[in-house]
């Protein structure tokens, strides 16, 4: 008997020791922490504003580079047009030169034939020697004293020869001029294209730089703002639930289960049976690990009642926008209502001190068999308990 009493005493002592040594948990965010987060956000905002001025100046530079690029492109198009015209003119001049050269050759052939005919018909070779050795039509006209002896046909042929040679020389000069214009236009095209390419490269470099700066600043500012909002939200949720729970302890004559007066929730659910099983397993693991209850906490080291619900279903794969960190009362409208007789593991249970949605102060996860996993209070911690162990059970469960 004494041995049994001693073993019982040791068990009680061990149990008390185990239950009173929870892990050190971080309390709900303090005003000082929120103020520090605001100051950090303000610093990021100031940096973003300063960078915005640089960004505006860089945008002005970007506009100038764009104008420069557009002007260079316009010159490029103009030079291309000039090149096309010069190329066309050179081709026409070359064709004309070829035609006139052929005409000169034809004139030489005719004159040679006329000279040969004159000789055959009795002319003197000395008469046609100037014709064959003359440097040009004008010299031929000046030197020949026997031109009239060749007859009208000879005179016509010589005049044609003289005209063809003049035209050929003019065509050759025109072709050379067109070629020079073509070379100048080509050089202008190359210079204009280089200016356009340089301006475009500078423009792209500036755009890339601006984009990188903008992305970095936006990420930093969003991160700082998110930290501040999260801390404020956690504190507000914790204060609200703390206030509701405190009031609940002072309200007398609370019903064990409130009557159903037609509360409505969502019309659909977002989870599968497998996901609900994961949420239940998560809650069970936190309870068995004897995690402490801390207002505003949602894990991993501590939880309050709605924080445990949020973390359990986040572990099951739900996240924004299908799942969010709310307080106990809001989860009542964020889930599909099911009768208490139809509860399934993973459904949420709600407790109110007046039987209304606005006075819900506690939320738990149904474990099955009339039991639940809950983050009960700072004094009790996380426990496995009967769904009727807390007064004020709402007449419905919430299926996520």
C-alpha positions in Angstrom: 0.0 0.0 0.0 2.7 2.5 0.9 4.6 1.6 -2.2 1.5 2.3 -4.3 1.0 5.7 -2.6 4.6 6.6 -3.2 4.3 5.7 -6.9 1.1 7.7 -7.1 2.7 10.7 -5.5 5.7 10.6 -7.9 3.3 10.4 -10.9 1.4 13.5 -9.7 4.6 15.4 -9.1 5.9 14.4 -12.5 2.7 15.4 -14.1 2.7 18.8 -12.5 6.3 19.3 -13.5 5.6 18.4 -17.1 2.5 20.6 -17.3 4.1 23.6 -15.8 7.2 23.8 -18.0 6.0 24.9 -21.4 8.4 26.3 -24.1 9.1 30.0 -23.9 6.6 31.6 -26.3 6.6 35.0 -28.0 3.7 37.2 -26.8 1.4 39.0 -29.1 3.1 41.9 -30.9 3.7 44.9 -28.7 3.1 48.5 -29.5 6.9 49.0 -29.5 7.3 46.3 -32.1 4.7 47.8 -34.2 6.2 51.3 -33.9 9.6 49.8 -34.8 8.0 48.2 -37.9 6.4 51.6 -38.8 9.8 53.3 -38.5 11.4 50.6 -40.7 8.7 51.1 -43.3 9.2 54.9 -43.1 12.9 54.4 -43.9 12.0 52.3 -46.9 9.4 54.8 -48.0 12.0 57.6 -47.8 14.4 55.6 -49.8 11.7 54.9 -52.3 10.8 58.6 -52.6 14.5 59.5 -53.1 14.8 56.9 -55.7 11.6 58.1 -57.3 13.3 61.5 -58.0 16.3 59.7 -59.6 13.8 57.6 -61.5 12.1 60.8 -62.8 15.5 62.2 -63.9 16.4 58.9 -65.5 13.0 58.9 -67.3 13.8 62.3 -68.7 17.1 60.9 -70.0 15.3 58.0 -71.4 12.9 60.3 -73.3 16.0 62.2 -74.7 17.5 59.0 -75.8 14.3 57.9 -77.4 14.1 61.2 -79.3 17.7 60.8 -80.4 17.0 57.3 -81.6 13.9 58.4 -83.5 15.9 61.2 -85.2 18.7 58.8 -86.1 16.1 56.4 -87.5 14.7 59.2 -89.6 18.2 60.0 -91.0 18.6 56.3 -91.7 15.4 56.2 -93.7 16.4 59.4 -95.6 19.9 58.0 -96.4 18.3 54.8 -97.6 16.1 56.8 -99.9 19.1 58.8 -101.2 21.0 55.6 -101.7 18.2 54.1 -103.7 18.0 57.2 -105.9 21.7 57.3 -106.4 21.8 53.6 -107.3 19.0 54.1 -109.8 20.8 57.1 -111.3 24.1 55.3 -111.5 22.4 52.4 -113.2 20.7 54.7 -115.7 23.9 56.5 -116.4 25.9 53.3 -116.9 23.2 52.1 -119.3 23.3 55.4 -121.2 27.1 55.3 -121.4 27.0 51.8 -122.8 24.5 52.8 -125.4 26.5 55.9 -126.5 29.8 53.9 -126.5 28.0 51.4 -128.8 26.9 54.4 -131.0 30.5 55.6 -131.2 31.7 52.2 -132.2 29.0 52.1 -134.9 30.1 55.5 -136.1 33.7 54.4 -136.4 32.6 51.3 -138.3 30.5 53.4 -140.7 33.3 56.0 -141.2 35.8 53.2 -141.8 33.5 51.7 -144.4 32.9 55.0 -146.1 36.7 55.6 -146.2 37.3 52.2 -147.7 34.5 52.9 -150.3 36.1 56.2 -151.2 39.4 54.6 -151.8 37.9 51.8 -153.9 36.1 54.4 -156.0 39.3 56.2 -156.7 40.1 58.3 -153.7 43.6 58.9 -152.4 44.7 57.2 -149.1 46.1 60.5 -148.1 42.6 61.9 -148.3 41.3 59.6 -145.7 44.4 59.4 -143.5 43.3 62.4 -141.3 39.9 60.6 -140.9 41.6 57.5 -139.5 44.1 59.2 -137.3 42.1 62.2 -135.9 41.7 62.4 -132.1 38.1 63.5 -132.3 35.4 64.8 -134.5 36.3 68.5 -134.2 39.9 67.8 -135.1 38.7 65.7 -138.0 36.5 68.6 -139.3 39.4 71.1 -138.9 42.0 69.0 -140.7 40.1 67.4 -143.6 40.2 69.4 -146.7 38.8 66.6 -148.7 35.7 66.1 -146.6 33.4 67.2 -149.4 34.7 64.5 -151.6 33.2 61.9 -149.3 29.7 63.1 -150.2 26.7 63.9 -148.1 26.6 60.4 -146.5 30.1 60.9 -145.2 29.3 64.2 -143.7 26.2 62.8 -142.0 28.2 59.9 -140.6 30.9 62.2 -139.2 28.3 64.5 -137.6 26.7 61.4 -136.0 30.1 60.3 -134.7 30.8 63.7 -133.3 27.4 63.9 -131.5 27.7 60.3 -130.2 31.1 61.0 -128.7 29.9 64.2 -127.0 26.9 62.4 -125.6 29.1 59.5 -124.4 31.4 61.9 -122.6 28.4 63.6 -120.9 26.9 60.3 -119.9 30.3 59.1 -118.5 30.5 62.3 -116.4 26.9 61.9 -115.2 27.7 58.3 -114.2 30.7 59.4 -112.3 28.8 62.1 -110.5 26.0 59.6 -109.6 28.6 57.2 -108.3 30.1 59.9 -106.0 26.6 60.7 -104.7 26.1 57.0 -104.1 29.3 56.7 -102.1 28.4 59.8 -100.0 24.8 58.5 -99.4 26.2 55.1 -98.4 28.6 56.7 -95.9 25.7 58.8 -94.5 23.6 55.7 -94.1 26.4 54.0 -92.2 26.9 57.0 -89.9 23.1 57.4 -89.3 22.8 53.7 -88.6 25.6 53.8 -86.0 24.0 56.7 -84.2 20.7 54.9 -84.1 22.3 51.7 -82.8 24.3 53.6 -80.1 21.2 55.5 -79.0 19.2 52.3 -78.9 21.9 50.5 -76.8 22.0 53.4 -74.3 18.2 53.4 -74.2 18.0 49.6 -73.4 20.7 50.0 -70.7 18.8 52.8 -69.1 15.6 50.9 -69.2 17.1 47.8 -67.6 18.7 49.9 -64.9 15.4 51.6 -64.1 13.5 48.4 -64.1 16.0 46.8 -61.7 15.9 49.7 -59.3 12.1 49.9 -59.4 11.7 46.1 -58.7 14.1 46.2 -55.8 12.5 49.2 -54.2 9.0 47.8 -54.6 10.0 44.5 -53.1 11.6 46.2 -50.1 8.8 48.5 -49.5 6.2 45.8 -49.8 8.1 43.6 -47.4 8.4 46.4 -44.8 4.7 47.2 -45.2 3.7 43.5 -44.9 5.7 43.2 -41.6 4.0 46.2 -40.2 0.5 45.1 -41.3 1.0 41.6 -40.1 2.1 42.8 -36.6 -0.9 45.2 -36.4 -3.3 42.5 -37.6 -2.0 39.9 -35.1 -2.2 42.4 -32.3 -5.8 43.5 -33.2 -6.9 39.8 -33.5 -5.3 39.0 -30.2 -6.8 42.0 -28.4 -10.3 41.2 -29.8 -10.2 37.5 -28.9 -8.7 38.4 -25.5 -11.5 40.9 -24.9 -14.2 38.4 -26.0 -12.7 35.6 -23.9 -12.5 37.9 -20.8 -16.1 39.0 -21.2 -17.2 35.4 -21.6 -15.8 34.6 -18.1 -18.0 37.2 -16.5 -21.3 36.3 -18.3 -23.6 34.1 -16.3 -26.4 31.8 -17.5 -24.6 30.8 -20.7 -26.3 27.9 -22.4 -24.4 24.7 -22.9 -25.6 24.7 -26.5 -27.3 27.7 -28.0 -30.5 27.3 -30.1 -30.4 27.5 -33.8 -31.9 30.8 -35.0 -30.9 30.5 -38.7 -27.3 31.5 -38.9 -25.8 31.2 -42.4 -22.3 30.6 -43.5 -20.7 29.9 -46.9 -22.6 27.9 -49.5 -19.5 25.8 -50.5 -16.5 24.2 -48.9 -12.9 24.4 -50.1 -11.4 21.2 -48.7 -11.4 17.5 -49.3 -11.7 14.9 -46.6 -8.0 14.2 -46.9 -7.2 17.8 -46.3 -9.4 17.9 -43.2 -7.6 14.8 -41.9 -4.3 16.6 -42.3 -5.6 19.6 -40.4 -6.7 17.3 -37.6 -3.4 15.5 -37.5 -1.6 18.9 -37.3 -3.7 20.1 -34.4 -3.2 16.8 -32.6 0.6 17.0 -33.0 0.7 20.6 -31.5 -1.4 19.4 -28.5 0.8 16.4 -27.9 3.9 18.5 -28.1 2.3 20.6 -25.3 2.7 23.9 -27.2 1.7 26.9 -25.1 -1.2 29.2 -25.6 -0.2 32.8 -26.5 -2.6 35.5 -27.6 -2.1 36.3 -31.3 0.2 33.4 -32.0 -0.2 31.1 -35.0 2.8 28.9 -34.6 5.1 27.2 -34.9 6.0 27.4 -31.3 2.8 28.7 -29.8 -0.9 29.3 -30.7 -4.1 30.9 -29.7 -7.4 29.3 -30.6 -7.9 30.8 -34.0 -4.2 30.7 -34.7 -4.3 26.9 -34.2 -7.2 26.6 -36.7 -5.4 28.8 -39.2 -2.1 27.0 -39.0 -3.8 23.5 -39.2 -5.5 24.3 -42.5 -2.5 26.1 -43.9 -0.6 22.9 -43.2 -3.3 21.1 -45.2 -2.5 23.2 -48.2 -4.9 26.2 -47.9 -3.5 29.6 -48.3 -4.5 33.1 -49.6 -6.9 33.8 -51.2 -8.8 30.7 -50.1 -7.7 30.9 -46.5 -6.7 33.7 -44.2 -5.9 34.5 -40.6 -9.1 35.6 -39.0 -10.6 35.7 -35.5 -13.0 33.1 -34.2 -16.2 35.0 -35.0 -15.2 35.7 -38.6 -14.4 32.0 -39.2 -18.1 31.3 -38.4 -19.1 33.2 -41.6 -16.1 31.9 -43.5 -17.1 28.2 -43.4 -20.2 26.1 -44.5 -22.5 25.4 -41.6 -23.3 21.8 -40.7 -25.5 20.4 -37.9 -23.8 19.2 -34.8 -25.2 15.7 -35.6 -23.4 15.8 -38.9 -19.9 16.8 -37.7 -16.9 15.3 -39.3 -13.3 15.4 -38.1 -11.8 18.7 -39.2 -15.0 20.7 -38.8 -14.7 23.8 -36.7 -16.7 24.4 -33.5 -17.6 27.9 -32.2 -18.4 29.1 -28.6 -20.3 32.3 -27.9 -21.3 33.9 -24.6 -24.6 35.2 -26.0 -25.5 32.8 -28.8 -24.7 35.4 -31.5 -21.9 35.4 -34.2 -20.5 38.7 -32.8 -20.1 37.2 -29.3 -18.1 34.1 -30.5 -15.0 34.0 -28.4 -13.5 30.6 -28.9 -12.9 28.2 -31.8 -11.7 24.5 -31.9 -11.2 21.6 -34.3 -13.5 18.6 -34.1 -11.5 15.4 -33.5 -14.4 13.0 -33.8 -16.3 11.0 -31.2 -17.5 14.1 -29.4 -13.9 15.3 -28.7 -11.9 18.3 -30.0 -8.4 19.7 -30.3 -8.2 23.2 -29.0 -5.9 26.0 -27.8 -7.9 26.6 -24.7 -6.3 29.5 -22.7 -3.1 30.9 -21.3 -3.7 28.9 -18.1 -4.7 25.6 -19.6 -2.7 25.6 -22.9 -3.4 23.3 -25.8 -5.6 20.3 -24.9 -7.7 17.4 -26.1 -11.2 17.8 -24.6 -15.0 17.2 -24.9 -16.9 19.5 -27.2 -19.2 20.3 -24.3 -16.3 21.2 -21.9 -16.7 24.9 -22.9 -20.0 26.7 -22.3 -21.9 28.4 -25.2 -21.4 25.9 -28.0 -23.0 27.3 -31.2 -25.6 25.0 -32.8 -23.6 24.3 -35.9 -20.1 23.4 -37.0 -18.1 25.1 -39.8 -16.7 22.9 -42.6 -13.8 24.6 -44.3 
